[in-house]
Amino acid sequence: MIPRDFIDTLLSRVDIVDVIDRRVPLKKAGQNYQACCPFHSEKTPSFTVSPSKQFYHCFGCGAHGTALGFLMEYEHMSFPDSVAALAQDVGLPMPESSLEPERPKAPPALWDALEHAARFYKQQLKQAPHAIDYLKRRGLSGAIAARYGIGYAPDGSPLKRVFADYDAEALAASGLVVDNEGRRYDRFRDRIMFPIRNVKGQIVGFGGRVLGQGEPKYLNSPETPLFHKGSEIYGLFEARAAIKRAARVVVVEGYMDVVALAQHGVEFAVATLGTATTPTHARTLLRHSDRLVYAFDGDAAGRKAAWRALENSLEALQDGKEVSFLFLPEGEDPDSYIRAHGCDAFLRLLDSETLPLSAFLMRELARGLRLDTQEGQATLLKAAKPLLEKIGAPLLARLIQRQIAELTQLQASDLSAMGLRPVTARPLPPRHQRRIAPSRLRGLARILLMNPQRASEVEPLWFDARDPLHATAGELIAWLREVGPLRLHTLAEAAKGSSVEAFVNELMVDLLDKDDTWDWNAEFEGAVQQLRDDWRRRRVQELAARPLASLSVEERRELGDLARS
């Protein structure tokens, strides 16, 4: 794990305004800075960055965090990668103990093996006329092949000539070779090779397309420390800029579809890696764009694949983002269609022929059912219930529920009585701030974030049990005593994954508009004095309300002391 004191030191050297301004231009607005939020579409700036608190918050979508959190959200980096990037910016060497035990960092030999193999495959393509001829027949130019790093893996096991130590563990661990019954051979043979890159452009695996009629048609790298099929997306690294320009991303089924579309001018296409779209895929793509389009063949197999994509996208849905489906004419795939009809025709399909997720969902739920019968209606309701419960967009779920009610000639209240209730919040931790009832303890909690070293001076027994934040403030104080006196931005990072994370985030937002000249020690003294005075009054009233004979010797002494204080 990365030591907490290193995070504290790092964030004290980093200026969040500089980190964000290099990616999203900021404008001064009072003591803070503002911009239109990079995480959702808006015309009026609601994205606020505080240089003194080293924290950002969007009052529109609820996105918030430190410089580390911004890199993770905006650049789609992991936490360790965000730490490493900021450390490099400020010239701070990473500690040796910064590896995450639950996900060990892959040894350099794995990265090196994949890069070395990719260079070899690209070189071999130049010497393989039949592979070049295949790509030309598919309409690909040398420029597109170079952009995507396309290569060719010769038949046999030519990597024996490439790597001096063909028996090296890194070759098997990276998926380049197969060990089977005491013999080792190349995994990819006589195939067009498509390097698969992560969002930083590093090669994490390969996809190989067979030349001719061999099986399997497409062969991917196996699961490795670098390559996880359920989370990687082919072409995303190459398509990032085009996705931003086009304000949409198209998901197709194969590598050739991606490169063929790019060849003809549609550069915002990506593909999953021989597997159905996963919730992780959908969440990643919806971070890159507010509009996600799945493009499938119009036959039964295409509809089946589209339905799997729909099911696995439901929990990633967000209100304000669009997911839709494009079904190409039967017998066509994106590759063949754009080669036959051109870029403009394909773009027209995207503009006018896509089917919104909600419409596709309702169409498939109702397919083959007689909705004029109670049996048909019951079948639809049974099929809809688990799907509605997965939808991560509360408003969309309610609108779909209303449409189901209309189809089944029921009231929405009737559906609720039958147990058909859409989600009211996203299954992921909510990013939107909660509204808390007025609380004296809320002010004290804000002060303690600015003065965490004084948490030990507060006694939870002083808290009024009727205060809505009674339990939460107690948790916060116990947590602050445990983590120690950290700076404000480090506290926000340290709170992640803890029971007080949501509360700390709310308090950070409260602090954004607080004047930097406040005397937080004086604020603390005043808040604690008021807390103690309130407790004394409550305690006196509690003891005085009881018959004197029922009080113990200690309670009588306490009552006398309180009355004199």
Protein Blocks (a to p, Z undefined) as FASTA:
>chain_A
ZZfklmmmmmmmpcfklmmmmmmccddehjbccdddfkbccfbdcbdcdfklopacdfkn
opacdfklmmmmmnopafklmmmmmmmmnopacdfklccfklccddfklmmmmmmmmmmm
mmmmmmmmklmmmmmmnopafklmmmnopacddehjfklmmpmblmbmklmmnopaccee
hiacdfbgciacdddddfkopafbdcdddehjbdcfbdcddddfkbcfklpcghklmmmm
mmmmnopacddfbfklmmmmmmnopakbccdehiacdfklmmmmmmmpcbdcddddfbfk
lmmmmmmmmmmmmmmpcehiacddddddehiafklmmmmnojmlmmmmmmmmcccfklmm
mmmmmgopafkbfklmmmmmmmmmmmmmmpmbfklmmmmmmmmmmmnopafklmmmnopa
cdfbdfbdcfbdcdddddfklmmmmmmmmmmmlmmmpcfklpcfklmklmmmmmmmmmmm
mnopadfklmmmmmgopaklmmmmmmmmmmmmpcfkbcfklmmmmmmmmmmmmmmmmmmm
mmmmpcfklpcfklmmmmmmmmmZZ
